[in-house]
């Protein structure tokens, strides 16, 4: 006799037993007939949060008894909790020790970069002389206009695309003419539901042809390994790569010990970037997750991530009041110094945009190969640095 236990995540089952009357936010993996499932959930007085059709996933809020009833239907393949993803650890520091610069003429012009994060503040370095925040979708508070109530997303966008408008060109990002397509899927505490992130990636893939989106900067991690969740991300990364889009992820924020990379960053269909501390003698960043000692698979590359100057933001700014657009106030300081492996991923995302500007026909494997050719191998274990440090955008301009 078939056991329904095989169709439900053990963690969800345990929580259902503890809170039988509570509505649980869950992911339903279906084989077919999604409309039938939606009708059933509605008949149980559940709430449909969103559908991610490319993954055959429906996110709903439903009580324990109704979840048990759903398990009886053969259309349901698996049900699990809609867990939180977390942005890779970043702390604001006091010193401005590193800035990114180059002499190349490449700037990422006309290349779209998707960013799934806490939003983006309408900073002068992104909006002047022309606004390069082309898309802003808010899955947390449903605002229409750009804002960032955490600051993480703005710093990432600054590393990728800041043009130095507020510093006379001193503090520039990597692809200063690239176009940003930002989905706010993480709240002010840096937490985001898996369903919101998957939905964001799916939408960015669908926008690819309209906006020439070629890179996805995804600076988050899953703190524990869950094979079902991993497979969802691996499959959607495959869809991205098949659409000529490069997903870029940080290795994570665990201690830099072997086999600490978990979750989506393990996928072979994304570029995984670890962090380096270049504030003195170059070494692996203390909170940069590492790959397996015996398998030279992940991370793919490494980049600086300590004391990196990027864009400041006003996290108290609310972009709309009573459906009226509010204008962002002037910042007391345009820049701050940040640390964290998210910055490493942002750096490589910007470099990928430069490569696509030079040659739009590059494949995922072409990008990997080109980055390898231009990376400096350091005296650091491979499971910490991958194929080496990506030294900057000027180095790759001639070999594309």
Secondary structure, DSSP 8 states (H G I E B T S, - for coil): ---GGGGB-HHHHHHHHH-TTSEEEEEEEESS-HHHHHHHHHHTT-EEEEEEGGGTEEEEEEEHHHHHHHTTSTTEEEEEE--EEEE---EEES---B-B----S---TT-EEEEEESB----HHHHSSS--EEEEEESSS--SS--BSSSHHHHHHHHHH---GGGTTSSB-S-TT-EEEEEE-S-TTSEEEHHHHHHHHHHHHHTHHHHTEEEEEE-EE-SS--HHHHHHHHHHHHHHHHTT-EEEEE--SS-S-TT---GGGG-TTSEEEEEEE-SSS-EE-TT-----SS-TTS--EEEE-SSEEEE---TT--SEETTEE------S-SEEEEESHHHHHHHHHHHHHHHHHH-TT--HHHHHHHHHHTEE--SS-HHHHTT-EE--SGGGTTT-
